[in-house]
């Protein structure tokens, strides 16, 4: 595909890196020459310096022949104007815009679509991150919780620990301990490396285990891998920006929420907008303030300011003073693996959440969900099987007879709103939603070809 990316920041740069690996022709536009030079030195891409909202700059980038425009600059207005110009002047088939301001999003039904701003896909990083944190709070002890099939099934990552029935057991014995709540383990990372899964694979303490199950069974499956933690009650949020505000708004009816915001005016504004959240004006790393607010009684301290260093330092401070769990928003994706799992329990990147959402609209075949994992090395995808036993490589066939790429596992099949945990004898039917985990995303093209409908396939 010919793809133009507007913005060479964290999201644009990481997205370009992901898409170049998949043999797309990429052109990146940015006003910053240094960023473009750095990307061009590392990647086989084209670059144009200038504003992506200018028609001449888009034309210079090849908009006339582009299959897709992805606008992820820091300016909502530039992103929206660029999509409109791409539609009106260049008839670009697919236009994706990152929009951060909630003021646009709450009016999206009247602002976007035919006859309005011609944006095919709206991406809101703040909402994606808020949803991500919400799921982690709902499932204490989980490292990741990702939705599939409109929330009917979920992929969960959890650290195997003392108290779990499956510790020391082989995968062959999995069904023995999960008779009432079936699940499928699709990946195990040991010492930060993926291990091959066989019936004889033994789950060990410290393993990072990824499993797929029906959403209604998640907590029961988690309890077989570690002792379940008590539900969270008290949440402290550091940072009153878009993410912090939305998170508090989503949590305040079910949890006791405190929010720390450094700016006096912003703190006053948030306090007026929220109903039950206690809003405090002050520095999230201030020991005296944290002590006064009984940090030792906080179940989750979540730092979501726009400064990585502030998030890291405030989490370290909160954990040292007694907060049970700490989570940090980290914009530099290279930092995530370095700090997660130590003093900081969970580090998450808005870039990875955004990229996964964008990739959903780039993948070939009917792929309706993409989650980028392990810093882009792995992926979890949801694909719909189309066709029949004459036009499809998978429909009407048992899983045992379908040759999946190396280290690719089917975790669940959602059929007519029912979640099935497949066995080797499970037969795939038309319109099944199939959830797969790819340890190595380089095999993605093989997966895409496997699920494509072919008029010549017999």
C-alpha positions as CSV (number, residue, x, y, z in Angstrom):
1,X,0.0,0.0,0.0
2,X,1.0,3.6,-0.6
3,X,0.6,5.3,2.8
4,X,1.2,8.9,3.8
5,X,1.8,9.5,7.5
6,X,1.5,13.1,8.9
7,X,3.7,13.6,11.9
8,X,7.1,12.1,12.7
9,X,6.7,12.1,16.5
10,X,6.5,9.0,18.7
11,X,3.3,7.7,17.1
12,X,4.2,8.5,13.5
13,X,7.7,7.3,13.8
14,X,6.7,4.0,15.4
15,X,3.9,3.5,13.0
16,X,6.3,4.1,10.0
17,X,8.7,1.5,11.5
18,X,5.9,-1.1,11.8
19,X,4.5,-0.5,8.3
20,X,7.8,-0.5,6.5
21,X,8.5,-4.0,7.9
22,X,5.3,-5.1,6.1
23,X,6.5,-3.9,2.7
24,X,4.4,-0.8,2.4
25,X,5.6,2.3,0.6
26,X,5.7,5.0,3.3
27,X,6.0,8.8,3.0
28,X,6.2,10.8,6.2
29,X,5.4,14.5,6.4
30,X,6.6,16.7,9.3
31,X,7.7,20.3,9.9
32,X,10.7,19.2,11.8
33,X,13.7,18.4,9.6
34,X,15.7,16.7,12.3
35,X,12.9,14.1,13.0
36,X,12.6,13.4,9.3
37,X,16.3,12.9,8.9
38,X,16.5,10.5,11.9
39,X,13.7,8.4,10.4
40,X,15.2,8.4,7.0
41,X,18.5,7.2,8.4
42,X,16.9,4.3,10.1
43,X,14.1,3.3,7.7
44,X,13.6,2.9,4.0
45,X,11.0,5.6,3.6
46,X,10.4,8.9,1.8
47,X,10.0,12.2,3.7
48,X,8.7,15.7,2.9
49,X,9.2,18.7,5.2
50,X,6.2,21.0,5.6
51,X,2.7,21.2,7.0
52,X,0.6,18.3,6.1
53,X,-2.5,20.5,5.9
54,X,-1.1,22.3,2.8
55,X,-2.3,20.9,-0.6
56,X,1.2,21.4,-2.2
57,X,2.9,19.4,0.5
58,X,0.4,16.6,0.2
59,X,0.9,16.6,-3.5
60,X,4.6,16.5,-3.1
61,X,4.2,13.5,-0.9
62,X,2.3,11.6,-3.6
63,X,-1.3,12.1,-2.3
64,X,-2.6,11.6,-5.8
65,X,-1.6,7.9,-5.7
66,X,-2.0,7.3,-2.0
67,X,-4.2,4.5,-0.7
68,X,-4.3,5.9,2.8
69,X,-3.6,9.0,4.8
70,X,-2.8,8.7,8.5
71,X,-2.8,12.1,10.3
72,X,-1.1,11.8,13.7
73,X,0.4,15.3,14.3
74,X,0.1,17.0,17.7
75,X,-2.5,19.3,16.2
76,X,-6.1,18.1,15.9
77,X,-6.8,20.9,13.5
78,X,-4.0,20.0,11.1
79,X,-5.1,16.4,11.1
80,X,-8.7,17.3,10.3
81,X,-7.8,19.8,7.6
82,X,-5.4,17.3,6.0
83,X,-8.0,14.6,5.8
84,X,-10.5,17.0,4.2
85,X,-8.0,18.2,1.6
86,X,-7.0,14.6,0.9
87,X,-10.7,13.8,0.2
88,X,-11.6,16.9,-1.9
89,X,-8.4,17.3,-4.0
90,X,-6.9,13.8,-4.1
91,X,-9.8,11.4,-3.5
92,X,-7.7,9.4,-1.0
93,X,-9.7,6.2,-0.3
94,X,-9.0,5.9,3.5
95,X,-8.3,8.8,5.9
96,X,-7.4,8.3,9.5
97,X,-7.1,11.2,12.0
98,X,-5.9,11.3,15.6
99,X,-8.2,13.6,17.5
100,X,-7.4,14.3,21.1
101,X,-9.7,17.1,22.2
102,X,-12.8,15.8,23.8
103,X,-14.7,18.9,22.5
104,X,-14.5,17.5,19.0
105,X,-15.3,13.9,20.1
106,X,-18.5,14.7,21.9
107,X,-19.9,16.2,18.7
108,X,-18.5,13.5,16.4
109,X,-21.9,12.4,15.0
110,X,-22.5,15.9,13.7
111,X,-18.9,16.8,12.7
112,X,-17.6,13.7,10.9
113,X,-18.8,11.6,8.0
114,X,-20.4,12.3,4.6
115,X,-21.1,16.0,4.1
116,X,-18.9,17.0,7.1
117,X,-15.2,16.4,7.9
118,X,-14.3,13.5,5.6
119,X,-12.6,11.3,8.2
120,X,-13.1,7.6,7.8
121,X,-11.5,6.6,11.2
122,X,-11.2,8.7,14.3
123,X,-8.5,7.7,16.8
124,X,-8.5,9.0,20.3
125,X,-5.4,8.0,22.2
126,X,-6.7,9.4,25.5
127,X,-9.9,7.2,25.3
128,X,-7.8,4.1,24.3
129,X,-5.5,4.6,27.3
130,X,-8.4,5.3,29.6
131,X,-10.1,2.1,28.5
132,X,-6.9,0.2,28.9
133,X,-6.4,1.4,32.5
134,X,-10.0,0.7,33.4
135,X,-9.6,-3.0,32.4
136,X,-6.5,-3.3,34.5
137,X,-8.3,-1.9,37.5
138,X,-11.2,-4.2,37.0
139,X,-8.9,-7.3,37.1
140,X,-6.4,-6.8,40.0
141,X,-3.1,-8.6,39.2
142,X,-3.4,-8.6,35.4
143,X,-0.6,-7.1,33.4
144,X,-2.7,-6.6,30.3
145,X,-6.4,-7.1,29.5
146,X,-7.5,-6.7,25.8
147,X,-11.0,-6.9,24.4
148,X,-12.2,-8.9,21.4
149,X,-15.5,-9.6,19.7
150,X,-17.1,-6.5,21.3
151,X,-15.9,-7.6,24.8
152,X,-17.2,-11.1,24.7
153,X,-13.7,-12.6,24.8
154,X,-10.5,-11.2,26.4
155,X,-6.8,-11.8,26.1
156,X,-5.1,-11.5,29.6
157,X,-1.5,-11.4,30.5
158,X,-0.7,-12.4,34.1
159,X,2.5,-13.3,36.1
160,X,2.3,-16.9,37.4
161,X,2.9,-16.9,41.1
162,X,2.5,-18.9,44.3
163,X,-1.0,-20.1,45.0
164,X,-2.0,-20.9,41.4
165,X,-3.2,-24.5,40.8
166,X,-1.5,-24.6,37.4
167,X,2.0,-23.8,38.7
168,X,4.2,-26.8,38.0
169,X,1.5,-28.4,35.7
170,X,1.8,-29.1,32.0
171,X,-0.4,-27.5,29.4
172,X,-1.8,-31.0,28.6
173,X,-3.4,-31.0,32.0
174,X,-5.0,-27.5,31.5
175,X,-8.5,-28.8,30.8
176,X,-8.4,-30.8,34.0
177,X,-8.3,-27.7,36.1
178,X,-10.5,-25.5,33.9
179,X,-13.5,-27.8,33.3
180,X,-16.1,-25.1,34.2
181,X,-14.1,-22.1,32.9
182,X,-12.3,-23.2,29.7
183,X,-9.4,-21.1,28.5
184,X,-6.5,-21.3,26.1
185,X,-2.9,-20.4,26.8
186,X,-1.5,-18.8,23.7
187,X,1.9,-17.6,24.8
188,X,4.4,-17.9,27.7
189,X,7.3,-15.5,28.2
190,X,10.1,-16.8,30.5
191,X,13.0,-14.5,31.4
192,X,11.4,-12.0,28.8
193,X,11.6,-14.6,26.0
194,X,8.9,-16.6,24.3
195,X,9.0,-20.3,24.9
196,X,7.6,-22.9,22.5
197,X,4.3,-24.3,23.6
198,X,3.7,-28.1,23.6
199,X,1.6,-30.4,25.7
200,X,4.6,-31.0,27.9
201,X,5.3,-27.3,28.6
202,X,5.3,-26.7,32.4
203,X,4.1,-23.4,33.8
204,X,6.7,-22.0,36.2
205,X,6.7,-19.3,38.9
206,X,7.5,-16.0,37.2
207,X,6.2,-16.9,33.8
208,X,4.3,-14.2,31.9
209,X,1.3,-16.1,30.7
210,X,-1.1,-14.9,28.0
211,X,-4.5,-16.7,27.9
212,X,-7.8,-16.2,26.1
213,X,-11.2,-16.9,27.6
214,X,-14.7,-15.6,27.7
215,X,-14.9,-12.3,29.6
216,X,-17.2,-13.9,32.2
217,X,-14.5,-16.5,33.0
218,X,-11.4,-14.3,33.3
219,X,-11.2,-14.0,37.1
220,X,-11.7,-17.8,37.6
221,X,-8.9,-18.5,35.1
222,X,-6.6,-15.9,36.8
223,X,-7.1,-17.7,40.1
224,X,-5.5,-20.9,38.6
225,X,-2.3,-19.0,37.9
226,X,-1.9,-17.0,41.1
227,X,-3.8,-16.2,44.2
228,X,-6.5,-13.6,43.4
229,X,-6.0,-10.1,44.9
230,X,-8.8,-8.3,46.6
231,X,-10.8,-5.9,44.4
232,X,-9.3,-2.4,44.3
233,X,-11.2,0.4,46.2
234,X,-9.0,3.4,46.5
235,X,-7.4,5.0,43.4
236,X,-5.1,8.0,43.2
237,X,-4.5,9.6,39.8
238,X,-1.5,11.9,39.2
239,X,-2.1,14.3,36.4
240,X,-5.3,16.1,35.5
241,X,-4.9,16.2,31.7
242,X,-7.3,14.6,29.2
243,X,-6.4,11.1,30.4
244,X,-6.4,11.8,34.1
245,X,-9.7,13.7,33.8
246,X,-11.4,11.0,31.8
247,X,-10.1,8.2,34.0
248,X,-11.4,9.9,37.2
249,X,-14.8,10.5,35.4
250,X,-15.0,6.8,34.5
251,X,-14.0,5.5,38.0
252,X,-15.6,7.9,40.5
253,X,-19.0,6.2,40.7
254,X,-17.4,2.8,41.6
255,X,-14.2,3.6,43.4
256,X,-12.9,6.2,45.9
257,X,-10.9,8.5,43.7
258,X,-8.4,11.2,44.4
259,X,-6.7,13.3,41.6
260,X,-3.6,15.3,42.0
261,X,-3.1,18.2,39.5
262,X,-0.2,20.6,39.7
263,X,-1.9,23.6,38.0
264,X,-4.2,25.5,40.2
265,X,-6.6,26.6,37.5
266,X,-6.8,23.2,35.9
267,X,-7.4,21.6,39.3
268,X,-10.3,24.1,39.9
269,X,-11.8,23.3,36.5
270,X,-11.6,19.5,37.1
271,X,-13.2,19.9,40.6
272,X,-16.1,21.7,39.1
273,X,-16.6,19.0,36.4
274,X,-16.3,15.9,38.6
275,X,-19.0,14.9,41.1
276,X,-17.3,12.5,43.6
277,X,-13.6,12.7,42.9
278,X,-11.4,14.6,45.5
279,X,-9.2,17.0,43.5
280,X,-6.0,18.3,45.1
281,X,-3.7,21.0,43.7
282,X,-0.1,19.9,44.2
283,X,2.9,18.0,43.0
284,X,2.4,14.2,42.8
285,X,5.9,13.5,44.0
286,X,5.6,15.7,47.1
287,X,6.2,13.3,50.0
288,X,4.4,15.5,52.5
289,X,1.3,15.7,50.3
290,X,1.3,12.0,49.7
291,X,1.6,11.3,53.4
292,X,-1.2,13.7,54.2
293,X,-3.5,11.9,51.7
294,X,-2.7,8.5,53.3
295,X,-0.8,7.0,50.3
296,X,-0.2,3.8,52.3
297,X,-4.0,3.1,52.0
298,X,-4.1,3.5,48.2
299,X,-4.7,0.4,46.2
300,X,-3.6,1.9,42.8
301,X,-1.5,5.0,42.2
302,X,-1.7,5.8,38.5
303,X,0.6,8.5,37.0
304,X,-0.6,9.9,33.7
305,X,1.0,13.4,33.4
306,X,2.6,14.4,30.1
307,X,6.1,14.0,31.5
308,X,7.7,10.5,31.6
309,X,10.1,11.5,34.4
310,X,7.4,12.9,36.6
311,X,5.4,9.7,36.1
312,X,8.3,7.4,36.9
313,X,9.5,9.4,39.9
314,X,6.0,9.8,41.4
315,X,5.3,6.1,41.1
316,X,8.6,5.2,42.7
317,X,7.8,7.6,45.6
318,X,4.3,6.3,46.0
319,X,5.4,2.7,46.1
320,X,8.1,3.4,48.6
321,X,5.5,5.1,50.8
322,X,3.2,2.2,50.8
323,X,0.9,2.3,47.7
324,X,0.1,-1.3,46.9
325,X,0.2,-1.0,43.0
326,X,1.6,1.7,40.8
327,X,1.1,2.3,37.1
328,X,3.0,4.8,34.9
329,X,2.1,6.3,31.5
330,X,5.3,6.3,29.4
331,X,5.5,8.0,26.0
332,X,9.0,6.7,25.2
333,X,8.2,3.1,24.3
334,X,11.9,2.0,24.8
335,X,11.4,2.8,28.5
336,X,8.4,0.6,29.1
337,X,10.3,-2.8,29.2
338,X,13.1,-1.2,31.3
339,X,10.9,-0.1,34.2
340,X,7.9,-2.5,34.2
341,X,7.9,-5.4,36.6
342,X,10.3,-3.8,39.1
343,X,9.2,-1.2,41.6
344,X,6.7,0.0,39.0
345,X,4.1,-2.7,38.5
346,X,2.8,-1.7,35.1
347,X,4.0,0.7,32.4
348,X,1.9,1.4,29.4
349,X,2.4,3.4,26.2
350,X,-0.3,5.5,24.4
351,X,1.7,5.0,21.2
352,X,1.2,1.2,21.3
353,X,-2.5,1.5,21.9
354,X,-2.9,4.0,19.1
355,X,-0.8,2.0,16.7
356,X,-2.8,-1.2,17.3
357,X,-6.0,0.7,16.6
358,X,-4.6,2.1,13.3
359,X,-3.3,-1.3,12.2
360,X,-6.8,-2.7,12.4
361,X,-7.7,-0.6,9.4
362,X,-4.5,-1.5,7.4
363,X,-4.5,-5.3,7.7
364,X,-5.7,-7.3,4.7
365,X,-8.7,-9.6,4.9
366,X,-11.5,-9.0,7.4
367,X,-9.4,-8.2,10.4
368,X,-11.5,-6.3,12.9
369,X,-9.2,-6.0,15.9
370,X,-5.4,-5.6,16.2
371,X,-3.4,-5.3,19.5
372,X,0.3,-4.6,19.2
373,X,2.3,-6.4,22.0
374,X,5.8,-6.8,23.2
375,X,6.9,-3.5,21.7
376,X,5.5,-4.4,18.3
377,X,7.2,-7.8,18.1
378,X,4.0,-9.7,18.7
379,X,0.3,-9.2,17.8
380,X,-3.1,-10.4,18.8
381,X,-5.7,-10.2,16.1
382,X,-9.4,-10.9,15.5
383,X,-10.3,-12.1,12.0
384,X,-13.6,-13.1,10.5
385,X,-13.7,-16.2,8.4
386,X,-15.6,-15.7,5.1
387,X,-16.6,-17.9,2.2
388,X,-17.3,-21.6,2.2
389,X,-15.3,-24.9,2.1
390,X,-14.6,-24.3,-1.6
391,X,-13.4,-20.7,-1.4
392,X,-11.7,-20.7,2.0
393,X,-8.6,-22.3,3.3
394,X,-10.1,-22.7,6.8
395,X,-13.9,-23.0,6.7
396,X,-15.1,-26.6,7.1
397,X,-11.7,-27.7,8.3
398,X,-10.6,-29.0,11.7
399,X,-7.9,-27.0,13.4
400,X,-5.7,-30.1,13.3
401,X,-5.8,-29.9,9.5
402,X,-5.0,-26.1,9.3
403,X,-1.3,-25.3,9.0
404,X,-0.8,-22.2,11.1
405,X,2.5,-20.3,10.9
406,X,5.2,-20.9,13.5
407,X,4.3,-19.8,17.1
408,X,0.8,-18.7,16.0
409,X,-2.0,-20.0,18.2
410,X,-5.8,-19.7,18.0
411,X,-7.1,-18.8,21.4
412,X,-10.8,-18.6,20.9
413,X,-13.6,-18.7,18.3
414,X,-16.6,-16.5,18.8
415,X,-19.7,-17.9,17.0
416,X,-23.0,-16.2,17.2
417,X,-22.1,-14.4,20.5
418,X,-20.8,-17.7,22.0
419,X,-17.2,-18.0,23.0
420,X,-15.6,-21.4,22.1
421,X,-12.2,-22.5,23.3
422,X,-11.1,-24.7,20.4
423,X,-9.5,-28.1,20.4
424,X,-7.8,-29.9,17.5
425,X,-11.1,-31.3,16.4
426,X,-13.0,-27.9,16.3
427,X,-14.3,-27.1,12.8
428,X,-14.2,-23.4,11.6
429,X,-17.5,-22.1,10.2
430,X,-18.3,-19.1,8.0
431,X,-18.6,-15.8,10.0
432,X,-16.6,-17.2,13.0
433,X,-14.6,-14.5,14.8
434,X,-11.2,-16.1,15.3
435,X,-8.8,-14.7,17.9
436,X,-5.1,-15.5,17.2
437,X,-1.8,-14.7,19.0
438,X,1.3,-14.2,16.8
439,X,4.5,-14.5,18.9
440,X,6.3,-13.2,15.8
441,X,4.4,-10.7,13.7
442,X,6.6,-11.4,10.7
443,X,4.3,-14.3,10.0
444,X,1.3,-12.0,9.7
445,X,1.2,-12.1,5.9
446,X,0.8,-15.9,6.0
447,X,-2.1,-15.5,8.4
448,X,-3.7,-12.9,6.2
449,X,-3.4,-15.2,3.1
450,X,-4.8,-18.1,5.1
451,X,-8.0,-16.3,5.8
452,X,-8.5,-14.6,2.5
453,X,-11.3,-15.8,0.3
454,X,-10.1,-17.2,-3.1
455,X,-12.3,-17.9,-6.1
456,X,-9.8,-20.4,-7.3
457,X,-9.2,-22.3,-4.1
458,X,-10.4,-25.9,-4.2
